[in-house]
């Protein structure tokens, strides 16, 4: 019986080649999109789950309101994790990490393969138990002891190969510019899997870092990331973690009081001023996807919002493909009505015929699934580049993905075939064989078909609008006035590696290079959060020591007098730093600082820094607000202090200058020669500010690329269905068209008549899609403090494009039908 069903299904497939190709092609595109999205979502949800006991590991986050600046961050004070472990029995272990930024690593052994230096950006300082909490795969060494001794270093497999080639690295030494003594390689890790949030190239003991030792007491120096391991009883109880978090405020009040007093901010007074210093726990398995709104140094993060978006798109695209199948199958009902009638007269049961039509749908879907698997194999490298992933075709046959493939084929086959099966088998044999009643019965089904077409184009047009707005927001972020110039600005890192006191001489030599202007030395740059210094200050009333009612938190850089002209920052009041003045106690603030404090005229006002020597700074200038971070955040209060200030440790990390675009290559070549004369042991490196800033929006750019592809495919699927229906309509109305032409209708009139039927449906879809897309994109744009307006012309453009695409799709068949000889169409009458 099944063989007979398959033979009939195959015969029908070959008899209707156009519809069969449209059905199989549409279903294949839909299944391919679903498989790509399934692999993408599966990869996103797998992050950080490979660690042993991942369900018991929690990241410590800090929610703070300090001096009017409220934010949530994964950066925590050094003592916080220790206090959590010592205070609460639920915390069975803790580990911390610190990312110091650029570290120059030397391999000076002449016999080694590498024998030279590299600037490493991902050498982390961690507690000795880090690799016991996070079970990265170890190739060599002892995981329990590899980080217990000072000046030991753990390398990943690729990093070890970079310095030692194929020779064994264990026990060999490397020199880090952060310490005089060499570091001994004590362990080698297998290259880190792509689906972990914490990506590094090497690890050193946390006590080795001088800055961490210096602030080990501080509850307000928030530069470490901390993780705690909770006992199973706490994590097994749905409310266990919340009960533990409720105990944290008492611990902070007890343990942080001395540290707050030491910086001139008694804790109780800080709380009375609406201050907030609250700790919370976030499951490790949620860090990758649920860190929106949490300041974090990890770069390998995703977004649960995009997982939801792409999952919804997958559902819509497969629905579009199924709708194509249903529409074309029911549209062909007239051709198969007599088959159904005869089979019923000969005794076929309705259930048997339903199975027949469902089996046909499964045959189409199976062929589409085979084609989709081939497309997946061919397009996987392209998708990886667009989505920033490292997926493999073999992933389809691991982790249960092959079950998803089978499930998708079965569900698609059932969904696509169920309506045609029940529709076709509902015909009454007497009415069908007499030739009457079928047309009247099909009117209701024609309305259903039209409704499905409207649904298809509603989804496609909504996706088109969303894609246009995403790309417009990306263009806006890259072209909006940031308050500074980012074009043709070159940045040289590793300035802190220079011999003490030589920064000025190097700056002067770089300034002398033809094509290089306004070279400045600074501790920080926009679009880079590595060296931001954030602390609270006390604005003083009338220039005396009497404080104003509220404190203020300022993010700041140390800069010289060339920094403002280098980035073309605009002064709105006062002056720039100058050699003509003693500016070690001067400060330049931005407009946001002035607004938050409430100064009418900021010049000459003073702010007090409670730390160190309780020094005060006089405002000598006000700079126009500039976006030193991404456009997701509003401009916060910001300050520029002079490099001569003795209050702060002057870690000058960068030199920055404007480059003549016509001579960029020559400037960089000469700059490298100058650099190597001054610091021959430090690799020459550089970046351009516009590229660094664009990198802030990589996730949105990848999302836009993927969105654009899936939008194009959804339109293609919808147009395939529209093309099939237009073919059917032209065939069904061939005699009507012949009569109209005999009565004097022109080709243009006939084409307009046939096209208008479908354009009305697309026009209705346009009206429905507009508010849907507007609501969705308004929700997405809320993530950005600065966003492009949703201009009406974007919606009009998408609607016009949809109508044009639909017109091109149906007009070809309409024109073909209109130009047929009417005598041939009427000959059969």
N, C-alpha and C positions, 0 to 999 in steps of 0.2 A: 504493500500500500504506500509506504513512504517513498519507495523507488518510483512508483507511478506519479506521486505528487511532485517529486523532484523533476521527473521528465517533463511534466506539463509546465512546471515553473520555468525550466530552462528553455522550453519551446516558446513560451510567452516572452521571455527575456530577449531571445533572438528576433522574435517577430516585431517587437517595438524597440528598435535599436536606439532611437533618439531619446525616448523616455528612460530607457534602461541606463544609458550613459549619464543622463542628468541625475537620475536617482542614485546610481553608484558613486558618481563624482561628488554630489552634494553630501551624501552620507560619509564618504571617505574624508572629505575636508573637515566635516564636523567631528568625526572620530579622531582625526589627527590632532585637531585643536584640543580636544578633551585629553588626549594622552599627553600632549606637551604640558598642559596645565596640571594634570595629575602628577607628573614627575616633578614639576616646579613646586607645587604645594607640598608634596611628599618630602622633597628636599628641605624646604623651609621649616616644616614641622619636625624634622629629624635633628635640628641643631641642638648640640650640647646634651643629647640623650645617650651618647655612647659611653659616657663616664660611668664607672662603677658607683652605684649609690647616688646617681644624679638627682633622684627625687628627694634626697635629704639635704642637698646643697642649696644654700640661699645666698643671694647677693645682699649686702647691707647698703641701703640707700639712706640719704639724708634729705629731709624736707626742711628748708630754712627760710626765715625772713630776717635778714640781717641788714639793718640800716635802710629799710624800705625796699630792698631787693629780695623778692621771693622766688625761689626756684627749688627744683628737686634734682638731686645729682647722685651719681654712683661713686663720687669721690668722698672719702671719709677721713676723719682725723686718725693719726697713728694709734692712739690709745683705745679707740672705740671698740674694735674687735676683741682686744685683750679684756676689757671690762665686761663685754658680753659673755665671754668664756668663763671668766672668774666669778661672775655674779649668778649666772643662771645654769642650773644643772641640765636644762634642755639642750644647751649648746655643748656638744661633745668635742668640738674642734673648731679652729679658725685658721685661716691663712690669708695673707695680704700680698699685694703686688704694687709696684711703683714703676711708672714709665718715665725714665729720665730724659727721653729725647735722643738726640744724636750722640752716638758713642763711636769714636774712631778706634778701630781694632787693627793691631799690627801683628803680622807674623814675620818675625825677623830672622828665622832660621834659614840659612842659605840653602840647606839641603832640601827644604820643603818645596812642594810643587808651586804653591801660591807665592810665598815670599814677598808679599806686599800688603798694602793697607786698604781698608774699606770703611766707609761711613755706614754704620749700622743704626737703623732707626727703631729696631724692635728687639733690643737687648733689655730685658726687664729685670728688676731687682725684686726678689720674692722671699717669703719665709721658707725655712728649710723643709717644711712639710708640704710644700705646694704640689709636688708631683705625687704625693700620697693622697691628697684630697682630689686632685684631678689626674685621673689615670691615663695620661698620654702613654702611647706605646714606647717602650724602652728597647733600644737595640743593644746597648752596652752600658755597663755601670751598675751601681747599687742605688735604687730609688730612695732607700731610707737614709742614706748617708751622703749622697752626691752634693748636697747644698749645705752641709753642716759646717764645713770649714771655710774660713775666710779665703777670699781670692780663689774660689773654685767657680767653674763655669760649665754649664750644660748647653750643648749645641744640638740643633736639629741636624738631620742627615745631610740636607743640602748645604747648610752653612759649614759643616765640618768638611764636606767635599770641596767647598770654595777655598778653604784655607790649607787643607792638607792633601787634596787630591784623593787618590785611592788608597793612600797609606793609612794605617790605624791612627785615629786621633786621640784615643784615650791615653791620658797621661802626658800629652804634649802641652805646650804653653802658648799663650797669646798675651799680648800687652794691650791693655785698655788705657786710653788717655785719662780716665777718671782716677787712676791709681798708679803709683810708682812700681809696685811689685807686680810680677807677671801672674796671670790667672792660669790655673791648671784645669784642663778638660777632664771632668770627672764622670761624665755620662753623655751618651748620644741618644737622641730621640728619633724615632721614625718621623718622617715628614708629616706635619700635622694634617689631619683630615680637613677638607674644605668646610665641613658642616660643624665647625666649632666657632664660637664667637671670639675667643681669645686666640689670636694668631701672633706668634712671636718667632724669633730666630735664635734666641739664646736666653739663658737665665743665669743670674748671679745672686749671691746671698744678699738679703735686704740690709743687714747691718753694715755691709761694705759701703753703702751710699752715705756720703757725708751729710747731705741735706736731710735725709730721713733721720739720721742720728741727731742732728741739730734740733729738729722739731718733734722729737719722739714724745715730748710731754704735752704738745699743743692739741687742744680740742677745737681750734679754729683754723688750723693749717690743714686744709682738706685736699690732699693730693694722692692719697692711697685708695686703692680699691680693695674691699674686704669681703670675704666670704666666710660663712659659718656652716658647720655641719650639725644638723639637729638630730636628736634621737628619734627612733622609729615611732615611739608612742606619740610624740608631738606631731609628726607629719601625718600619721594615720588618722588623727582626730581632725575633722574638718575645721573645728574652731581652735585647734591647739596653737597654731601660729599666731592667730589674732590675740589669744590670751597672753602669749609670750610678749608680743609687741606692746600690750597695754602696760607692761611692767617697765618698759624702757625709760619713760620720763623720770622716774624716781632715781634710776641709776645715773642718768645724765646730771641731774641736780646734785647728786652726791659727788660724782667723780670729776665733773667738769668745772666745778665752782672755782677751784684754785687757779686753773688755767685761764678762765675768763677774768678773774681778778688781776692776774698778772699782766693782762693787756689793757687794764684800766676799764673793764666793763663787767662789774659784778653781775653774776648770773641772774639773781632775783630782779635787779634793776633792768636787765636786758629783757626779761620776760614781761615786766610791767610796761615796757615800751612796745608791746605787741611783737616782741622778738619770738622767733621760733627756731628750735634746734631739735627736731624730732627724727628719730631713726625708725626705719621700717625694713622689712625683709621681702625680697622678691625671689621667687623660685628660679633657679638657674635655667630650667627648661623654658622659661618665659623671657629671658633676657634678650634673645635674638629678635623676637617678634613684638614684644610689648615694652619697648624702651622709649616710645614716643613721649616727649615731655620730660625725659630724664637725661640730664647731662651725663654723657658717658664717653670715655676715650676710645672705646672699641670702634673699629671701622667696618667690621664685618657684620653689620646689623641689617635686619629687614624690617618689615612692617606687617602686622596682622591685618591691617586695612587692605593691603594689596593682595594678601591671600584670599580675603573675602571677595574682593573685586574680581580677581581672575577666576575664582570658583563660580561666581555668578555668571561671568562671561561664558565659561565652559557649558553651563546649563543652557544658556540662551542659544549658543551656536548649535548644540546638538538638537535643540528643539527646532531651530530653523531648518536643519537638514531633515528632520522627521516630518515637519510640516510640508516640505517639498514633496516627499514621498506620498503623504496622505492626499495632497492636492492633486497631484498627477494621477494617482490611482483612482480617485473618485471621478476625476475628469474623464477618464477612459471608461467610465461605467457603461456608457451606451454600447461600446464595442463588445463588452463582456456580458452584457445583460442577457442576450439570448443564450450564451453558454450556460449561465446560471439557470435560466428557465428550463432549458432542455434537460440539464442534469437533475433538476428537481422533479421534472415529469418522469424521468427514468428511475426515480427512487432514491436519489442521493439525499442524505440527511443534512440538515443545516450545520450540525456540528462538524461533519466531515468536510464540508466546503469551507468553514471557518478555518479548520486546520490547514486546508489547502492554501488559502490566501495568506495565513500567517507563515506557513513554510516558505512561500514565495518571498515574503518580506525578510525572513531570516536568511534566505539565499542571497538576496541583494545585500543585506547587512554584512554577511560573512565575506562576500567578495569585496565590499567596501572596507572591511576590517583588514583584509590582506593588503589592499592597496594603501590603506592608512599606515600600516606597519612599514611598508616600503618608503612612504613619504617621510615618516618619522626618522628612519635611518638616514635618508638623504639630507634632511633639513636640520638634524640635530646640531651639527657644528655652527650653523647660522643662528639657531636659537640660542646656543650657549653664548655667543658673542653679544647678541642683543640683550639677553637677560643677565649677563654677567655671571653665568653659572658654569659649572664643570660637569654637566650631566653626561651620561653615556647611554648609548642605545641598549647596552646590556642591563641597565637599570630597569628596563621594562620587564625583565624576567627574574628580578630579584625582589625581595621584600614584599612579596605578595602583589606586585604590580601586574603580573600576568593574570591574576584573578580579576583585577580591575578591568583589564582588557576584555576578558571573557564576559564579565558582568556588563560592561558598556555595550558590547555587541548584542547580548541577549536583551537588555533593556531597550536598546535602540530598535532592534527588530520588532519587539512586541509593541513599543509605542508607535512605530511607523506603520505597522501592519494591522493593528487592532481596529482602528476606525474604518479603513477600507474593507476589512474582512466582514465586519458586522454590517456595513453599509451595503456591500454587494450582495450578501446573502439574504438581505431583507426584501429583495424584489419578489413580487408575486408572479409565478410562472405564467398564469393566464394573461395578465396585463402586459407582461413583457412580450410574449409570443404574438399577441394581438397588435402590438406596436403602440398601445395607448397607455396613458397613465404615468409613463416613466418621466416624461418631460415635466409634468406637474410635480411629481415627487422630487425631481432634481432641483426645483426652485429653492427649497429650504437648504439643500446641501450646497447650492451655489452661494447662498448667503454665508454659509459656514466657510466655504473656500475663500470668499472675499475677506471675511474676518481674519482668516489665517494669514492671508497676504498682507493685510494691514498690520497684523502683529509682527510679521517678519520685518517689514520696513520700519516699523516703529522702533524695534530693537536696533536695527542697522543705523538709522538716522540718529538715535540717541547716542550710540557709540561714536558715530562720526562727530557729533557736537562735542562730546567729552574729549575726543582726541584733539580736536582743534583747540579747545581751551587749555588742555595740558601743554601742548606745544607753545601756545601763546604765553602761558605762565613761565615756561622755560626761557622763552625769548625775552620776556619782561625781566626776569631775574638776571639775565646776562647783559641787558642793555640799560637798565634803570640807573639813574644817577645815584651812586652810593655815597656821595659826599667826598670822594677822592678819585683819582685816576688810577685805573688798573692796567691800562694798555701800555706796552713797552716799558714796563717796570720789572727790572731783574733783581732777584734776591740771592745773595750769597750766604749760606748758612755756615756754621762751624766757626764763627768769629770768636767764640769763647775759647777756642783752642790756640789762639794767638798768644805769644809771650806777653806778659803783663806790660801795659803801657804802650803797646805798639799799634793799637787800633787807629790812632790819629794818623800815624805815618802811612799805614796801609790805605786808609781812606783818601789821603792826599794823592798817593800814587794812582789809585783807581780813578780819582777825579781828573787826573791828567791824561787819561786815555781819550783820544779823539772820538767823539760820539757818545761819551758818557758824561752825564750831568747830575748835579745835586746828589752826590753820594753821601749817604747818612749811615750812622751806626745806631742800632736800636736793640732792645730786648725782645720785641714782638712785632708781628705783622698781622694785618687783617687776614681773615680766612684761616688762621692758624691759632688753635687754642692751647698749644703745648706750653707756651711761656707766658700765659696770662697771669698777672698778679692781681688778686682780688682781695680787698680788705675793707674794714669800715673806718670811717673818719668822723670827727666831731666838728661840724661847722661852728665857728665862733661868732658871737654877736658883737658888732661894732669893733671888730679887730682886737678884742680883749679875750681873756681866757674863759669868760662866761660862755658856756655852750648854748646853742639853740635847743629848742625842745626835742628835736629828733636827730639821730645820727644818719649817716648815708654810707652806703657801700659803693666803692669805686673800683672798677677794673682799670688797670693802668699799664702803660709801657714806660720804660726809660728810653729817652731819645736825646739826640743832640739838636743843634739849631738848624740842621739841614733836613730834618725829617719832614717838616711841613711843606717846603717847596718840592721835595722829592715826590711826595704823593699828591701834591697840589691841594692839601687841606686848606680850607678857607677860614680865615680869622674873621669873626663878626664883631669882635671888640678886643682892644688891647694890642699886645705885641707878641712876636715870636721870641723864643729864647735867643740870646745874643751874647757874643763874647764881650760886648761892652758892659755887660751887667754880671753881677755875681748871682747866678741863678740856681745855686744848690738848694735854696729854700723857696724856689718859685714853682708854680704849677699852672698848667693850662688845662682848663676843663671844657667839656662840651656843653651844648645848650640843654641837654637832658639833665645835667647836674644842676644847672642854674634853676631850671623849672622845679625840680624836686625839692631843692632847699628853699626856694621862694625868694631868692635875691632879685631885686629890681636892677641893681647895678653890681655885677660880680667883681669888677676890677677893684683890687685892693683888699677884698675880703680874704679871710684866713680860714684854713681848716687845720685841725689838730689830728695827728696820727698818734693814737694812744700807745702803740708799741715802742720798743727801744727807748729812745731818749725823750719821748713825749714831744716830738718836734712839731712845729707849726709851719705851714706853707702859705705863701701869699699868692693869690690869683693874679697873674699878669696878663692873661689872655683867655678869650673864649673862642673855641673853634666850632664851626658848624657841625651839627650831628652827622656822623658818618657810620656806615654799617660795618663795624669791625668783625661782626659775625654774620651768619646767613640771614636771608630775608624772612626766615621762619620766625625770627625773634625781633621784637621792637628794640630800638636803640636804647641801651641802658646808660646810666651815668658813667662817664669815662674821664680819665685824667692822663695827662702827659707830664712826667717828671723829668728833670734834666739829668743827664748821665753823671753829673758831678755831685748829685745828692748823696750824702753820707748815711742817710737813714736806711736805704735799701741796699742789699747786696747787689752790686752792679754786674749782673750776668748779661752781657751784651752778646746776643746770639747771632745777629744778622747785620750785614751791610746791604743797603738797598740803593738803587740809583735808576735814573731815567736813561733809556738807551735810544739813540737815533735808529729808527727802524731800517734805514738804508744801510747801516753798518753793523748790524747785530752780530753777524758771524765774526767780523774782525775785532769787535769789542770783546767778545767772549774769549777769543783766542789770546788777545793781549792780556786780559784779566787773568787767565790761567797762568801765563808766564809770570805775572806779578805775584800771584798767590803762591806759586811754587818757590819763589825766591824767599818769601817770608816764612812759610810753613811747609817745607818740603815733605814732611811726614804725614800731612793731613790731606786727604783727597779733595780735589777741587770739585765743587758741586754748585749747582745753581738751579733756579726755577723762575718762572714768570708768574707775576701776581694774577693775571687774568686766568691762567690755567689753574692755579691753586684755588681761585674763587669758584671757577666752574666745577671743580671737583666736589664742592660742597653739595652739588645737586645731582650726583651720579645716580642715586636711587630713583629720583624723579625722571631723569633722562632715560634710564633703562625701562622704567615703567611706561613712559611715553612711547618708546620704540615697540615694546610688546603690544601695547594698546593699539598702536597704529596697524600692526600686522593683523591682529585678531579682528579689528574693525574692517579692514580690507577683505578678510576672508568671510566675515558675516555678510558683507555687501555682495560678495561673489556668490555665496550660497543663495541669498535672497534673489539675486538676478537669475541664477540657474532655474529656480522655481518659476520666476516670472517668464522666462524664456519658454519653458515647457508649457505653461498655461497659454502663452500667446500662440504657440504652435497649435495647441489643441483648439483654441478659439477660432483661429483662422481656418482649421479643417472643419469645424462644426458649422461655421457660417459661410462655407464656400458657395452654397447655392444662393444664399441671401445676397452675398457680394455680387454674384453673377447677375441676378435680377436687377440690383441697384445700378450696375454698370449699363445694362441694356436700357434702363429707364433714364440714362443720362448722367449718372454720378461720375465725377472725375476721380482720378487716382488720389489726389490730395484729399478729397472729401472722404474717400473710403479709408485711407490711412488715418485721417483724423478721427473717424468714427471708431476704429478698432483700438487706436492708441488711447483715446480719451477714457475708455472704460477702465484701463489700468491706471492712468494718471490720476483719476479721481481717488482711487484707493491709496496711492502713494501720497497724494495731497492730504488725505485724512490722517495717514500715519505721521506726516510732518506735524500736524496740529497736536497730535497726542504726544509725540516725542519731545516737543519743545519744553513743556513744564517738567517732564520727567528728568531730562538731561540738566535743566537748570537747577532743580533741587539737588541732584547728585553732585554736580560740580561745585555748588555753593558749599556743600558739606566738605568737599575735598579742599577747597581754597581756604577754609577756616584754619588749616594747619599753617598758613603763612600770614605773618603780621603785615607783609606788604604783598599785595596781589593785584593782578590785572583785572580790570572790570570785565564782566561778562557782557560784552557789547552785543547789541541786537544783530549787527551785521554777521557775526559768527553763526548765529542760528539761521539767518536768512541764507547764508552761503551754504551751510550744510543741507538745508531744505532744497535749494536750487540744484546742488550737486546730485542729490537723491533723485529729483525729478528728471534731471538730464540723463542720469544713468538708466533710469527706468525707461525713458523715451527711446534711448539708443537700443536698449534690450528688446523692446517690443516693436519698434518701428520697422526693423528689418523684416520680420515675419509679416507685419501688416502691409508693407510695400510689396512683398512677394505675392501675398494673396490678392492685393489690389490689381496687380499687373497680369494676373492669369487671364486666359481667354475665357470669357463667360460661356461661350458655346460648349467648351469642354466640361465646365462645371455643371451645366444643365442637361448634358447628353443622356445621363442615366435616368432622367425623369420620363 
